[in-house]
Protein backbone atom coordinates (compact mmCIF):
# COMPACT_ATOMS: atom_id res chain seq x y z
CA UNK A 1 0.00 0.00 0.00
CA UNK A 2 1.49 3.38 -0.98
CA UNK A 3 2.07 5.87 1.79
CA UNK A 4 -0.09 8.95 2.21
CA UNK A 5 2.75 11.12 0.94
CA UNK A 6 3.13 9.00 -2.19
CA UNK A 7 -0.62 9.16 -2.86
CA UNK A 8 -0.63 12.95 -2.35
CA UNK A 9 2.32 13.39 -4.73
CA UNK A 10 0.64 11.21 -7.35
CA UNK A 11 -2.63 13.16 -7.10
CA UNK A 12 -0.75 16.44 -7.59
CA UNK A 13 1.13 14.95 -10.54
CA UNK A 14 -2.08 13.83 -12.26
CA UNK A 15 -3.64 17.25 -11.62
CA UNK A 16 -0.69 18.90 -13.35
CA UNK A 17 -1.07 16.52 -16.29
CA UNK A 18 -4.77 17.31 -16.50
CA UNK A 19 -4.01 21.03 -16.73
CA UNK A 20 -1.67 20.34 -19.66
CA UNK A 21 -4.13 18.10 -21.54
CA UNK A 22 -6.93 20.60 -20.95
CA UNK A 23 -4.80 23.42 -22.33
CA UNK A 24 -3.83 21.31 -25.38
CA UNK A 25 -7.49 20.52 -25.96
CA UNK A 26 -8.39 24.20 -25.96
CA UNK A 27 -5.52 25.08 -28.31
CA UNK A 28 -6.52 22.27 -30.69
CA UNK A 29 -10.13 23.48 -30.63
CA UNK A 30 -9.02 26.99 -31.60
CA UNK A 31 -6.79 25.70 -34.40
CA UNK A 32 -9.45 23.27 -35.58
CA UNK A 33 -11.89 26.03 -36.48
CA UNK A 34 -9.41 27.72 -38.81
CA UNK A 35 -8.13 24.43 -40.25
CA UNK A 36 -11.66 23.16 -40.88
CA UNK A 37 -12.64 26.39 -42.64
CA UNK A 38 -9.54 26.17 -44.86
CA UNK A 39 -10.18 22.51 -45.74
CA UNK A 40 -13.85 23.10 -46.58
CA UNK A 41 -13.05 26.22 -48.58
CA UNK A 42 -10.58 24.27 -50.73
CA UNK A 43 -13.00 21.45 -51.56
CA UNK A 44 -15.13 23.33 -54.16
CA UNK A 45 -11.99 24.48 -55.99
CA UNK A 46 -10.56 20.94 -55.99
CA UNK A 47 -13.88 19.49 -57.15
CA UNK A 48 -14.18 22.01 -59.97
CA UNK A 49 -10.58 21.38 -61.00
CA UNK A 50 -11.34 17.65 -61.18
CA UNK A 51 -14.47 18.36 -63.21
CA UNK A 52 -12.61 20.50 -65.75
CA UNK A 53 -9.86 17.91 -65.91
CA UNK A 54 -12.44 15.22 -66.57
CA UNK A 55 -13.95 17.23 -69.41
CA UNK A 56 -10.57 17.77 -71.03
CA UNK A 57 -9.39 14.21 -70.42
CA UNK A 58 -12.51 12.73 -71.99
CA UNK A 59 -11.50 14.32 -75.31
CA UNK A 60 -7.76 13.67 -75.01
CA UNK A 61 -8.04 10.08 -73.76
CA UNK A 62 -6.71 7.55 -76.21
CA UNK A 63 -4.86 10.16 -78.24
CA UNK A 64 -1.24 9.42 -79.10
CA UNK A 65 -0.34 12.96 -78.07
CA UNK A 66 -2.00 12.71 -74.66
CA UNK A 67 0.33 13.91 -71.84
CA UNK A 68 2.17 11.22 -69.86
CA UNK A 69 0.63 12.52 -66.64
CA UNK A 70 -2.74 11.49 -68.06
CA UNK A 71 -1.88 8.45 -70.14
CA UNK A 72 0.81 7.11 -67.83
CA UNK A 73 4.02 5.37 -68.82
CA UNK A 74 2.23 2.34 -70.25
CA UNK A 75 3.55 0.20 -67.39
CA UNK A 76 2.35 -0.70 -63.92
CA UNK A 77 5.50 -1.91 -62.20
CA UNK A 78 6.86 0.87 -60.00
CA UNK A 79 4.82 2.69 -57.36
CA UNK A 80 5.56 5.80 -55.33
CA UNK A 81 3.61 6.09 -52.07
CA UNK A 82 3.37 9.68 -50.78
CA UNK A 83 2.48 9.43 -47.09
CA UNK A 84 1.25 12.65 -45.42
CA UNK A 85 1.34 12.66 -41.60
CA UNK A 86 1.95 15.23 -38.87
CA UNK A 87 5.12 16.51 -37.24
CA UNK A 88 3.73 16.08 -33.73
CA UNK A 89 2.10 13.26 -31.83
CA UNK A 90 -0.57 13.25 -29.10
CA UNK A 91 -3.28 13.05 -31.75
CA UNK A 92 -4.82 9.68 -30.99
CA UNK A 93 -4.86 7.32 -33.97
CA UNK A 94 -4.48 10.07 -36.57
CA UNK A 95 -1.00 9.12 -37.78
CA UNK A 96 -1.37 5.39 -37.16
CA UNK A 97 -4.45 5.13 -39.39
CA UNK A 98 -2.63 6.73 -42.34
CA UNK A 99 0.47 4.59 -41.83
CA UNK A 100 -1.65 1.45 -41.50
CA UNK A 101 -3.35 2.14 -44.85
CA UNK A 102 0.00 2.87 -46.53
CA UNK A 103 1.54 -0.28 -45.04
CA UNK A 104 -1.35 -2.42 -46.28
CA UNK A 105 -1.00 -0.97 -49.78
CA UNK A 106 2.77 -1.48 -49.77
CA UNK A 107 2.38 -5.12 -48.72
CA UNK A 108 -0.30 -5.69 -51.35
CA UNK A 109 1.84 -4.22 -54.12
CA UNK A 110 4.97 -6.08 -53.06
CA UNK A 111 2.96 -9.27 -52.93
CA UNK A 112 2.11 -8.68 -56.60
CA UNK A 113 5.77 -8.25 -57.46
CA UNK A 114 5.63 -4.45 -57.82
CA UNK A 115 8.50 -2.12 -56.93
CA UNK A 116 7.56 0.26 -54.12
CA UNK A 117 9.23 3.50 -53.02
CA UNK A 118 8.03 5.84 -50.28
CA UNK A 119 8.12 9.62 -49.91
CA UNK A 120 7.13 10.81 -46.43
CA UNK A 121 5.80 14.19 -45.40
CA UNK A 122 5.79 14.67 -41.63
CA UNK A 123 8.03 13.15 -38.98
CA UNK A 124 5.54 10.76 -37.37
CA UNK A 125 4.84 8.76 -40.52
CA UNK A 126 8.54 8.41 -41.23
CA UNK A 127 9.21 7.17 -37.68
CA UNK A 128 6.52 4.50 -37.92
CA UNK A 129 7.54 3.26 -41.36
CA UNK A 130 11.31 3.47 -40.90
CA UNK A 131 11.83 0.10 -39.25
CA UNK A 132 10.07 -1.97 -41.91
CA UNK A 133 10.46 0.17 -45.01
CA UNK A 134 13.50 2.34 -44.37
CA UNK A 135 15.25 0.91 -47.44
CA UNK A 136 12.33 2.07 -49.62
CA UNK A 137 12.51 5.75 -48.63
CA UNK A 138 13.43 8.12 -51.45
CA UNK A 139 12.88 11.46 -49.71
CA UNK A 140 11.40 13.16 -46.67
CA UNK A 141 9.74 16.57 -46.46
CA UNK A 142 10.11 18.34 -43.11
CA UNK A 143 7.10 20.54 -42.32
CA UNK A 144 8.11 21.40 -38.73
CA UNK A 145 8.89 25.03 -39.60
CA UNK A 146 5.61 25.59 -41.46
CA UNK A 147 3.29 27.63 -39.27
CA UNK A 148 0.51 28.07 -41.81
CA UNK A 149 0.01 25.88 -44.86
CA UNK A 150 0.30 27.60 -48.21
CA UNK A 151 0.04 26.46 -51.80
CA UNK A 152 3.81 26.81 -52.14
CA UNK A 153 4.30 23.97 -49.63
CA UNK A 154 2.26 21.68 -51.87
CA UNK A 155 3.99 23.02 -54.96
CA UNK A 156 7.41 22.00 -53.59
CA UNK A 157 6.20 18.46 -52.88
CA UNK A 158 4.53 18.26 -56.29
CA UNK A 159 7.69 19.45 -58.06
CA UNK A 160 9.67 16.67 -56.37
CA UNK A 161 7.10 14.04 -57.35
CA UNK A 162 6.81 15.32 -60.93
CA UNK A 163 10.58 15.43 -61.37
CA UNK A 164 10.86 11.81 -60.25
CA UNK A 165 8.10 10.87 -62.68
CA UNK A 166 9.80 12.61 -65.58
CA UNK A 167 13.06 10.84 -64.69
CA UNK A 168 11.28 7.48 -64.88
CA UNK A 169 11.55 6.55 -61.20
CA UNK A 170 7.95 5.32 -60.95
CA UNK A 171 4.84 4.60 -63.00
CA UNK A 172 2.09 5.29 -60.47
CA UNK A 173 1.95 7.69 -57.50
CA UNK A 174 -0.57 7.27 -54.67
CA UNK A 175 -1.28 9.88 -52.00
CA UNK A 176 -2.19 8.87 -48.41
CA UNK A 177 -3.89 11.23 -45.97
CA UNK A 178 -6.88 11.61 -43.65
CA UNK A 179 -10.01 13.24 -45.03
CA UNK A 180 -11.75 15.38 -42.42
CA UNK A 181 -15.37 14.46 -41.76
CA UNK A 182 -15.94 15.70 -38.19
CA UNK A 183 -14.14 16.13 -34.88
CA UNK A 184 -14.56 12.43 -34.14
CA UNK A 185 -14.32 11.10 -37.69
CA UNK A 186 -11.28 11.28 -39.97
CA UNK A 187 -11.24 8.88 -42.91
CA UNK A 188 -7.89 7.39 -44.06
CA UNK A 189 -7.79 7.94 -47.81
CA UNK A 190 -5.59 6.69 -50.66
CA UNK A 191 -5.84 8.66 -53.93
CA UNK A 192 -3.92 8.07 -57.13
CA UNK A 193 -2.47 11.31 -58.42
CA UNK A 194 -0.23 10.01 -61.26
CA UNK A 195 -1.46 9.12 -63.82
CA UNK A 196 -4.43 11.41 -63.27
CA UNK A 197 -7.43 9.55 -61.89
CA UNK A 198 -10.62 10.69 -63.62
CA UNK A 199 -13.57 9.22 -61.78
CA UNK A 200 -17.01 8.79 -63.25
CA UNK A 201 -19.38 11.59 -62.39
CA UNK A 202 -16.61 14.21 -62.14
CA UNK A 203 -17.20 15.75 -65.55
CA UNK A 204 -18.09 19.40 -65.56
CA UNK A 205 -21.62 19.86 -66.77
CA UNK A 206 -21.69 21.44 -70.19
CA UNK A 207 -17.90 21.74 -70.56
CA UNK A 208 -17.61 19.31 -73.45
CA UNK A 209 -20.76 20.56 -75.16
CA UNK A 210 -20.28 24.31 -74.83
CA UNK A 211 -16.54 24.92 -75.14
CA UNK A 212 -13.85 24.33 -77.72
CA UNK A 213 -10.31 24.74 -76.47
CA UNK A 214 -7.54 26.64 -78.25
CA UNK A 215 -4.93 25.31 -78.48
CA UNK A 216 -6.10 21.70 -78.24
CA UNK A 217 -6.96 19.75 -75.13
CA UNK A 218 -3.58 17.99 -75.10
CA UNK A 219 -1.68 21.27 -74.94
CA UNK A 220 -3.86 22.65 -72.18
CA UNK A 221 -3.59 19.43 -70.21
CA UNK A 222 0.22 19.56 -70.32
CA UNK A 223 0.04 22.83 -68.41
CA UNK A 224 -2.96 21.97 -66.25
CA UNK A 225 -2.01 18.46 -65.08
CA UNK A 226 1.03 19.54 -63.01
CA UNK A 227 -1.15 22.18 -61.34
CA UNK A 228 -3.78 19.53 -60.68
CA UNK A 229 -1.20 17.35 -58.91
CA UNK A 230 -0.16 20.29 -56.72
CA UNK A 231 -3.81 21.12 -56.03
CA UNK A 232 -4.57 17.57 -54.93
CA UNK A 233 -1.55 17.57 -52.61
CA UNK A 234 -2.53 20.97 -51.20
CA UNK A 235 -6.10 19.79 -50.60
CA UNK A 236 -4.76 16.67 -48.87
CA UNK A 237 -2.49 18.79 -46.65
CA UNK A 238 -5.44 20.97 -45.62
CA UNK A 239 -7.61 17.91 -44.95
CA UNK A 240 -4.78 16.45 -42.89
CA UNK A 241 -4.34 19.65 -40.88
CA UNK A 242 -8.04 19.73 -39.95
CA UNK A 243 -8.05 16.00 -39.19
CA UNK A 244 -4.96 16.34 -36.99
CA UNK A 245 -6.50 19.09 -34.85
CA UNK A 246 -9.80 17.21 -34.60
CA UNK A 247 -8.03 14.01 -33.55
CA UNK A 248 -5.84 15.89 -31.06
CA UNK A 249 -8.82 17.68 -29.54
CA UNK A 250 -10.64 14.36 -29.08
CA UNK A 251 -7.53 12.65 -27.68
CA UNK A 252 -6.82 15.45 -25.21
CA UNK A 253 -10.47 15.54 -24.15
CA UNK A 254 -10.32 11.82 -23.42
CA UNK A 255 -7.02 12.26 -21.59
CA UNK A 256 -8.49 15.06 -19.47
CA UNK A 257 -11.49 12.91 -18.57
CA UNK A 258 -9.27 9.94 -17.72
CA UNK A 259 -7.08 12.14 -15.54
CA UNK A 260 -10.17 13.35 -13.69
CA UNK A 261 -11.31 9.77 -13.10
CA UNK A 262 -7.85 8.82 -11.85
CA UNK A 263 -7.79 11.78 -9.48
CA UNK A 264 -11.16 10.71 -8.07
CA UNK A 265 -9.95 7.13 -7.52
CA UNK A 266 -6.67 8.23 -5.96
CA UNK A 267 -8.49 10.72 -3.73
CA UNK A 268 -10.79 7.94 -2.53
CA UNK A 269 -7.82 5.69 -1.76
CA UNK A 270 -6.04 8.59 -0.05
CA UNK A 271 -9.06 9.41 2.16
CA UNK A 272 -9.53 5.76 3.11
CA UNK A 273 -5.84 5.35 3.93
CA UNK A 274 -5.86 8.58 5.93
CA UNK A 275 -8.98 7.51 7.82
CA UNK A 276 -7.43 4.10 8.51
CA UNK A 277 -4.26 5.76 9.83
CA UNK A 278 -6.30 8.07 12.09
CA UNK A 279 -8.38 5.15 13.37
CA UNK A 280 -5.24 3.14 14.09
CA UNK A 281 -3.73 6.03 16.05
CA UNK A 282 -6.92 6.47 18.06
CA UNK A 283 -7.00 2.75 18.89
CA UNK A 284 -3.39 2.91 20.03
CA UNK A 285 -4.10 5.95 22.23
CA UNK A 286 -7.21 4.38 23.78
CA UNK A 287 -5.42 1.07 24.32
CA UNK A 288 -2.51 2.86 26.01
CA UNK A 289 -4.87 4.83 28.25
CA UNK A 290 -6.73 1.68 29.30
CA UNK A 291 -3.42 -0.06 30.08
CA UNK A 292 -2.61 2.71 32.57
C-alpha positions, 0 to 999 in steps of 0.5 A: 500500500502506498504511503499517504505522501506517495498518494498525495504526490501522485494526485498532484502529478495527475492534476498537473497533467490534467491542466496540460491536456486541458490546455492542449485541448483548448488550443486544438479546438481553436486551431481546428476552427481555422483548419476546418474552414480552410479545408472546406473552402478548398474542396469546391476548388478541388472538385471544380478542377477535377471536373474541368480535368475530366472534361478535357481528359474525356477528349484527349483520352486515347490520343497518341499525343495525350500527356504522360501525366494522363496516359501514364508510362504504359507500365504498372510496375513501380509505385511511389507512395506519398504518405502525409502525416503530422510533425507532432504526436498526441493526436490519438490514432491520426498518424497510425491510421494513415500509416496502416493504410499505406503499409497495407497498400505497400504489402499488397503491391509487393505481394504482386511483385511491384517495386515500391518506393516511399516519400514521407511528409511529416516526422511521425509517418517516417518514424513508424515506417522506418523500421520496416520500409527504411530501405524504400525511402526516397525522400522526406519533407520536413514541415516542422517550420511551417506555421501556416500551410500555403500552396507553395508547400504543396507546390514543392512536394509536387515538383519533387514528385513530378521530377521523379516521374519525368526521370522514370523513377515510378509509373504510379503515384498514390497519396495517403492522408486523412479526409476530415469528416468531423471532430470524431471522424477522420477517414484514411484515404488513398488517392492516385495522383499520377497518372491522373485519376478521372472518376465517373461523375466528375465531368463538368456539366456542359464543358464538353458541349459548350466549349472548344479549347484553343490550343487543343486539349492535349496542350492545355492538359500539359500545363494543367495536369502539373497544377492539378497534382499540386492542387490535390496535394494541397487539398490533402495537406489541408484535410490532414491539418483539420483531421490532426486538430480534430483528432488531437482535440478528441484525444486530449479531451479523453485524456483530461477525462481519464485524468479526472477519473484517476484523481477521483480514484486516488483521492478515494484511496487517499481518504480511506488510507488517511482515515485508517491511519487516524483510526489506528492512532486512536486505537493505540491511544485508547489502548494505552490509556486503558493499560494505565 
